[in-house]
């Protein structure tokens, strides 16, 4: 037990808290100010009036479409990850097959490949498949690069299921499939929640893959649209900040309702 | 013909018992297939494309051109420049983020009141995408509408992106803003796991807070420190959004790190997939060497337990 307070740590923590919060507050302040008010009073003064007009303008300007594209990519990625990762994790934990052990090594190798460095050949592959400028063409590689970490998280959760439970199910005559659906999946709910949050964050916040693979306006995702707004309307900072806030709201909702899973998901995300 | 007896059936049941809940390789197949096609196959494609000429248009197939792209690599001054800037950015990221993250992590692991609230607020940057963060900061540092115009005494002429060193500093600051909370969280978890008995013993021996930090906390966090630094190095080395959105690689290539050079080569006006693939292969090799090298250098592979002799 430490008797004396950690003064240096406290000071650094306080200073950094200010560094973290000031840009966030300035963002919120700008997003709720009128464009004229912002230009007149600058980024620091308290806004005279609060308005939602920037949000309305962003939505009227078609940002809803970009948000919807991001949502589709997120849902598709989460769906595919949930389809392929749990059976793999189950196999890694329970299978006696050597092939499966090698598959696990392959996944560990995959942890070291950042999606950024293979974006050129991935784009070639997606062009070959005729999937460029489609949301599916973004979902497929996004899922692939989410698989390794998700597998690691879920394998960890499934390892906690005791052998005696498997034996009990087997004595009752349950098939492998039944054991999987009735016991393994329900008992790894925590791990599955983390996997969902992780895959969703990865897909929702993704930038480079959609930037390169989905270039036409009807498939542009929110993160890429933000950058387009920035270069087109650099004068309208309140409008830009409102769009940024709109991209954060869904994650904020997840944070409020599933904080634990979100923290675990972010930890799993590593330095990406 | 033998009629199966009760005993036979029960033996078969026991055989089944051994196999029930033991999934075969087929269960792993969908994920492995997926990963192979969309993550491993591209690695092979990168090598293949590096020997071709291709502009990313579906109808014009890649044309083999031998070692042309690789020959260009040897004489292209942009590559060593980009590599140097990558190294500078990685070093900047590690020396700024590590001490801050370490101090905050250890502090938030301590017994202060209100710590949970503070920790929750630190979390905010982790909710934002790298693109959103970059857009936010690019608005904040806008010379006409951002902070430099409001605080001229602090920002001087306000053109923060005017020179390579100051633009690099901006990128490093934004990366720190984005990633320090994450690394603090790792350190916090590790610092909580340090056995309190060590601090009690040190306090009895008369060690102060600073001495305790260097003699107990830091050695105990050794493995976490290594993990955190490896993540920082590889993550910073492949930084992309922050540079594209805030500096566009400029001023005149002053922030074009290797990962961004690859993007501009492949997807810029020239759309040169072949040469971009050469840079991609170089990036993959460097990232692998860094990871393996750091693992060897630090003994991460035979990770020592930190709790021996307790």
Interface residues (C-beta under 8 A of the other chain):
Chain A: X1 X2 X3 X4 X5 X6 X7 X8 X9 X10 X12 X13 X16 X17 X19 X20 X21 X23 X24 X26 X27 X30 X38 X39 X42 X43 X44 X80 X83 X84 X85 X87 X88 X90 X91 X92 X94 X95 X96 X97 X99 X100 X103 X106 X107 X110 X112 X113 X114 X116 X117 X118 X119 X120 X121 X122 X123 X124 X125 X127 X128 X130 X132 X140 X141 X143 X144 X145 X147 X148 X151 X166 X167 X169 X170 X171 X173 X174 X175 X176 X179 X180 X204 X205 X206 X207 X208 X212 X223 X224 X226 X227 X229 X230 X234 X235 X237 X240 X241 X244 X247 X248 X251 X252 X255 X263 X266 X267 X269 X270 X271 X272
Chain B: X13 X16 X17 X19 X20 X21 X22 X23 X24 X25 X27 X28 X30 X31 X32 X34 X35 X36 X37 X38 X39 X40 X41 X42 X43 X44 X45 X46 X49 X54 X56 X57 X58 X62 X100 X103 X104 X106 X107 X108 X110 X111 X112 X118 X121 X122 X123 X124 X125 X126 X127 X128 X129 X130 X131 X132 X134 X135 X136 X137 X138 X139 X140 X142 X145 X146 X147 X149 X150 X151 X177 X179 X180 X181 X182 X185 X186 X189 X196 X199 X200 X203 X208 X209 X210 X212 X213 X231 X232 X234 X235 X236 X238 X240 X241 X244 X245 X259 X262 X263 X266 X267 X273 X276 X277 X280 X283 X284 X287 X288 X291
